[in-house]
Amino acid sequence: MSDIEKVKQLRKSTGAGFKDCNSALKESNGDLDKAAEILRVKGIAKASKKMSRSATEGVVVTSGNEKKMSLIEVNCETDFVAKNDDFIQFVKELSELNNHHSSNIEELKKSMMKNNKTVDENLVALIAKIGEKITIGRVKTLADENSRNFAYQHSVIKDNVSKLIVIVSLSTNEKSDKIDLFGKQLSMHIAASNPIALNADQIDQGIINKEVKLIDEELKNSGKPDEIAKKISLGKINKFKEENSLMTQDWVMEPKMKVNDVINSLEIPNLSIKNFIRLKIGE
């Protein structure tokens, strides 16, 4: 990859200017990941999450019901192919099979499709016909007889095929307009707010460590005394945990309330969020 191409890619992933990207690449000896971290430490990068995003196109597809629901990501090279009728037909049938096999990827690839050929065989045939690389990406299933699943689709391409899909599982068997509305709104909230985990103690320690390192690097360049820097660092990491944990995020429908406050305000006995999945193409 040429220096100009690296600058273009870094600009796209961070939103920083040409000169800043060029400078960061020189400082990192051409390493894109290191350059992105340099930009973020300096306060130039728009968001650290973009460093982990993929440039691939494709779709996310959902199948199932309120007791068992699955998501599957299928990647391709261009958005044009992601809207191709043959591609859409394949991913829709694939999604149903994925739900049947509870997101067991090995079983899924060997399973038979309607034309009496395996998923793998159909995938090879579709690649040959369309002329692009197509791969099965992330898969996930939520299933619990004592819970209810709710889904939200964003940037819908057709039916159950979208660019972003959220499934949230609520521990409740209550059926009411109130719980249906909350399930829908919570799914929309997750789509918009992109929480890392349900609670702060469930955030991967590796993510925390990386954030602490970035904060410490930022404060090191600020010239503040060590004791003050430590207090600021602790405050920043606590804020990071709060903003990235679903239960403590500001509710998108009413930012003065936290998600946990909304659950309590519903006054539905034993209602809780059991789990959630958020899949978006390019993240």
Backbone torsions as a table, in degrees:
resi	resn	phi	psi	omega
1	MET	NA	130.1	-178.6
2	SER	-72.4	165.5	179.6
3	ASP	-62.1	-39.9	179.6
4	ILE	-64.0	-42.3	178.8
5	GLU	-64.0	-38.1	177.8
6	LYS	-64.8	-40.9	178.3
7	VAL	-63.0	-44.3	179.3
8	LYS	-61.0	-44.4	-179.6
9	GLN	-65.2	-40.9	-179.9
10	LEU	-67.1	-39.4	177.4
11	ARG	-62.0	-41.7	-178.5
12	LYS	-66.0	-39.0	-175.5
13	SER	-82.2	-23.6	-176.1
14	THR	-114.3	-23.2	-177.5
15	GLY	80.8	5.8	-179.7
16	ALA	-79.0	164.5	-178.6
17	GLY	-76.0	168.6	-176.8
18	PHE	-59.9	-49.9	-177.0
19	LYS	-62.8	-41.0	180.0
20	ASP	-64.8	-42.5	179.6
21	CYS	-65.1	-42.8	179.9
22	ASN	-62.2	-42.2	179.2
23	SER	-65.2	-43.7	-179.3
24	ALA	-64.6	-37.8	179.3
25	LEU	-67.0	-37.9	177.3
26	LYS	-65.4	-41.0	-179.7
27	GLU	-66.5	-32.0	-178.3
28	SER	-95.6	7.7	-178.6
29	ASN	57.0	37.5	175.4
30	GLY	87.3	1.4	179.9
31	ASP	-81.3	114.5	-175.3
32	LEU	-63.8	-43.2	-179.3
33	ASP	-63.8	-43.4	179.1
34	LYS	-66.6	-38.1	179.9
35	ALA	-63.7	-40.1	179.2
36	ALA	-64.4	-38.6	178.7
37	GLU	-68.2	-38.8	177.6
38	ILE	-60.3	-43.7	179.3
39	LEU	-63.0	-40.7	-178.4
40	ARG	-69.2	-41.2	178.4
41	VAL	-59.1	-37.0	179.5
42	LYS	-79.8	-1.9	177.9
43	GLY	81.0	16.8	-177.0
44	ILE	-93.5	-40.6	-177.9
45	ALA	-65.2	142.5	-177.7
46	LYS	-73.1	-38.9	-178.8
47	ALA	-159.7	135.0	-177.9
48	SER	-67.8	-26.7	-177.1
49	LYS	-62.0	-26.3	-177.9
50	LYS	-66.6	-19.0	-178.7
51	MET	-65.6	-26.8	-177.0
52	SER	-97.2	2.4	-176.8
53	ARG	-76.6	148.1	177.7
54	SER	-99.4	151.5	-179.7
55	ALA	-88.9	0.3	-176.0
56	THR	-69.9	150.8	174.1
57	GLU	-97.5	179.7	177.6
58	GLY	143.6	-158.1	-177.7
59	VAL	-142.4	162.4	170.0
60	VAL	-118.9	136.6	-176.2
61	VAL	-128.6	141.0	179.5
62	THR	-120.1	145.8	175.5
63	SER	-146.1	155.3	176.2
64	GLY	125.0	-159.6	-178.8
65	ASN	-140.9	-170.1	-174.1
66	GLU	-69.5	-13.8	177.4
67	LYS	-98.4	-28.9	178.3
68	LYS	-145.9	120.5	-177.6
69	MET	-141.1	142.2	-176.3
70	SER	-130.0	156.3	173.1
71	LEU	-124.1	145.3	173.1
72	ILE	-139.9	138.1	177.8
73	GLU	-105.2	131.4	175.9
74	VAL	-125.4	122.3	-174.9
75	ASN	-101.5	147.1	173.0
76	CYS	-141.8	-178.8	-173.6
77	GLU	-86.1	-31.7	-175.7
78	THR	-132.1	154.3	177.1
79	ASP	-65.7	-28.3	178.4
80	PHE	-59.9	-45.3	179.2
81	VAL	-68.6	-33.6	179.7
82	ALA	-61.5	-18.3	179.3
83	LYS	-108.1	5.0	179.5
84	ASN	-68.4	137.4	-176.4
85	ASP	-59.6	-42.0	179.3
86	ASP	-64.7	-39.7	178.7
87	PHE	-65.3	-45.7	-179.9
88	ILE	-62.3	-43.5	179.2
89	GLN	-61.4	-41.3	179.4
90	PHE	-64.5	-48.0	-175.2
91	VAL	-69.3	-30.4	178.5
92	LYS	-67.8	-43.7	177.6
93	GLU	-68.5	-38.4	178.2
94	LEU	-60.6	-39.6	-179.3
95	SER	-63.1	-41.5	177.8
96	GLU	-62.4	-41.9	178.6
97	LEU	-66.1	-38.3	179.1
98	ASN	-61.7	-42.1	178.0
99	ASN	-64.8	-39.7	178.9
100	HIS	-61.9	-38.0	-178.1
101	HIS	-94.5	11.7	175.7
102	SER	52.3	41.3	176.5
103	SER	62.2	29.2	171.3
104	ASN	-84.6	102.0	-170.7
105	ILE	-63.3	-35.1	-179.7
106	GLU	-68.9	-43.2	176.6
107	GLU	-64.5	-39.4	-178.7
108	LEU	-60.7	-46.7	-177.0
109	LYS	-63.6	-28.2	-178.8
110	LYS	-92.0	-9.9	-175.8
111	SER	-71.8	154.6	-176.6
112	MET	-89.2	137.5	176.3
113	MET	-96.8	179.3	-173.0
114	LYS	-61.5	-24.7	179.9
115	ASN	-88.8	13.1	178.0
116	ASN	66.5	23.2	172.8
117	LYS	-118.2	154.6	-178.2
118	THR	-71.7	166.0	176.2
119	VAL	-58.6	-44.9	179.3
120	ASP	-59.2	-43.7	-179.8
121	GLU	-64.2	-42.1	178.6
122	ASN	-67.3	-34.2	178.9
123	LEU	-65.1	-45.2	178.2
124	VAL	-60.9	-42.8	-179.3
125	ALA	-65.4	-39.4	-179.4
126	LEU	-67.7	-39.3	177.5
127	ILE	-61.9	-43.1	179.8
128	ALA	-64.8	-37.0	-177.8
129	LYS	-74.6	-44.7	-175.4
130	ILE	-83.6	-33.9	178.0
131	GLY	87.6	20.2	176.7
132	GLU	-130.0	155.1	173.7
133	LYS	-69.9	127.9	179.0
134	ILE	-128.6	128.8	-178.6
135	THR	-133.8	151.5	173.4
136	ILE	-86.8	123.6	-177.2
137	GLY	-97.4	-126.7	-175.9
138	ARG	-75.1	144.5	176.7
139	VAL	-134.8	148.4	-179.3
140	LYS	-160.4	141.4	177.5
141	THR	-128.8	136.7	171.2
142	LEU	-113.9	122.1	-178.7
143	ALA	-142.8	125.9	179.3
144	ASP	-164.9	122.0	-178.2
145	GLU	-66.1	-21.8	-178.4
146	ASN	-98.2	11.8	-179.8
147	SER	-128.1	167.6	174.9
148	ARG	-125.5	132.7	179.6
149	ASN	-95.4	139.9	175.5
150	PHE	-128.2	144.6	-177.1
151	ALA	-129.5	153.6	175.0
152	TYR	-138.8	133.4	178.6
153	GLN	-113.6	137.9	177.2
154	HIS	-126.3	143.4	-176.2
155	SER	56.6	57.9	-178.5
156	VAL	-68.1	133.5	176.3
157	ILE	-94.8	-46.7	176.7
158	LYS	-168.4	128.3	176.3
159	ASP	52.1	-113.0	-176.9
160	ASN	-96.8	17.1	-177.7
161	VAL	-109.1	122.9	-174.8
162	SER	-144.0	-179.9	174.5
163	LYS	-93.4	-24.4	179.8
164	LEU	-144.7	130.6	176.9
165	ILE	-137.0	139.8	175.8
166	VAL	-120.1	136.9	168.9
167	ILE	-122.4	131.5	175.8
168	VAL	-126.3	136.0	-178.8
169	SER	-107.0	121.2	179.4
170	LEU	-106.0	131.5	176.9
171	SER	-77.7	91.2	177.6
172	THR	-171.3	150.0	173.0
173	ASN	-112.9	5.6	179.9
174	GLU	-67.1	138.1	175.9
175	LYS	-119.6	110.4	179.9
176	SER	-158.0	162.4	177.6
177	ASP	-62.2	-33.0	-178.6
178	LYS	-64.9	-45.4	-179.0
179	ILE	-73.0	-33.8	177.7
180	ASP	-64.4	-41.5	179.1
181	LEU	-66.5	-42.8	180.0
182	PHE	-63.9	-42.7	179.5
183	GLY	-60.0	-41.8	178.7
184	LYS	-66.7	-46.6	-178.3
185	GLN	-66.9	-36.8	178.9
186	LEU	-65.5	-39.6	177.3
187	SER	-62.4	-41.4	177.7
188	MET	-65.4	-39.4	178.0
189	HIS	-60.0	-46.7	-179.0
190	ILE	-63.3	-39.1	178.0
191	ALA	-60.4	-42.4	-176.3
192	ALA	-79.3	-39.3	-171.2
193	SER	-94.6	-16.2	175.5
194	ASN	47.8	59.8	178.3
195	PRO	-66.5	149.6	178.4
196	ILE	-81.5	-36.3	-176.7
197	ALA	-151.2	169.3	179.3
198	LEU	-69.2	-47.5	179.3
199	ASN	-128.6	160.9	-176.9
200	ALA	-58.6	-37.8	-177.7
201	ASP	-72.5	-4.6	178.6
202	GLN	-101.0	-2.1	176.8
203	ILE	-71.1	132.4	-178.6
204	ASP	-55.8	133.3	-176.5
205	GLN	-62.1	-31.0	178.1
206	GLY	-61.9	-37.4	177.9
207	ILE	-67.6	-42.5	178.3
208	ILE	-61.7	-46.5	-178.3
209	ASN	-60.8	-40.1	-179.8
210	LYS	-66.3	-40.6	179.3
211	GLU	-65.8	-41.6	177.8
212	VAL	-60.3	-42.7	179.6
213	LYS	-61.7	-44.6	180.0
214	LEU	-63.9	-42.2	179.1
215	ILE	-64.5	-44.2	-179.7
216	ASP	-62.4	-40.2	178.4
217	GLU	-63.8	-40.0	179.6
218	GLU	-64.1	-44.2	-177.9
219	LEU	-72.9	-28.8	179.3
220	LYS	-61.3	-34.4	-179.1
221	ASN	-85.8	-1.4	-175.9
222	SER	-87.9	-18.6	179.5
223	GLY	79.9	11.1	-179.0
224	LYS	-78.5	149.2	176.4
225	PRO	-58.5	151.4	-175.3
226	ASP	-55.2	-45.2	-177.2
227	GLU	-62.9	-42.0	178.9
228	ILE	-68.7	-40.2	179.6
229	ALA	-61.9	-39.2	179.3
230	LYS	-64.2	-41.2	179.3
231	LYS	-66.3	-41.4	178.4
232	ILE	-64.9	-42.4	179.8
233	SER	-60.5	-45.0	178.8
234	LEU	-61.7	-42.6	178.7
235	GLY	-63.8	-40.1	-179.2
236	LYS	-67.6	-41.8	-178.4
237	ILE	-70.5	-34.9	175.7
238	ASN	-65.6	-38.3	177.3
239	LYS	-65.1	-40.9	177.6
240	PHE	-59.8	-45.5	179.5
241	LYS	-63.2	-43.6	-178.8
242	GLU	-62.8	-43.0	-176.2
243	GLU	-75.8	-17.3	-177.5
244	ASN	-111.5	4.9	175.2
245	SER	-104.1	125.7	-173.5
246	LEU	-53.8	-46.2	-173.7
247	MET	-64.0	-26.2	-177.0
248	THR	-108.7	8.4	176.6
249	GLN	-75.6	152.5	172.8
250	ASP	-67.2	132.0	-178.7
251	TRP	-68.1	123.1	-173.7
252	VAL	-63.0	-26.5	-179.1
253	MET	-79.4	-24.9	179.9
254	GLU	-153.5	86.9	-172.7
255	PRO	-57.3	-15.1	178.3
256	LYS	-76.0	-11.4	179.4
257	MET	-111.5	149.6	172.1
258	LYS	-90.6	162.2	178.5
259	VAL	-57.4	-41.5	179.1
260	ASN	-61.8	-36.3	178.1
261	ASP	-64.6	-39.2	-179.4
262	VAL	-64.3	-42.5	178.5
263	ILE	-60.2	-45.6	-179.9
264	ASN	-64.1	-36.2	-177.8
265	SER	-69.6	-21.1	-179.6
266	LEU	-72.1	-24.8	178.8
267	GLU	54.5	45.7	175.5
268	ILE	-104.8	118.4	-175.7
269	PRO	-53.8	130.8	174.4
270	ASN	61.9	17.3	177.5
271	LEU	-71.8	130.9	176.0
272	SER	-154.2	161.5	175.8
273	ILE	-90.4	119.8	-177.3
274	LYS	-85.8	-42.9	-177.0
275	ASN	-166.9	167.4	173.6
276	PHE	-154.4	156.7	175.5
277	ILE	-132.0	137.3	173.7
278	ARG	-133.1	115.3	178.9
279	LEU	-120.6	128.0	177.9
280	LYS	-133.3	133.2	177.3
281	ILE	-63.1	131.5	179.4
282	GLY	95.1	-2.0	177.9
283	GLU	-117.4	NA	NA
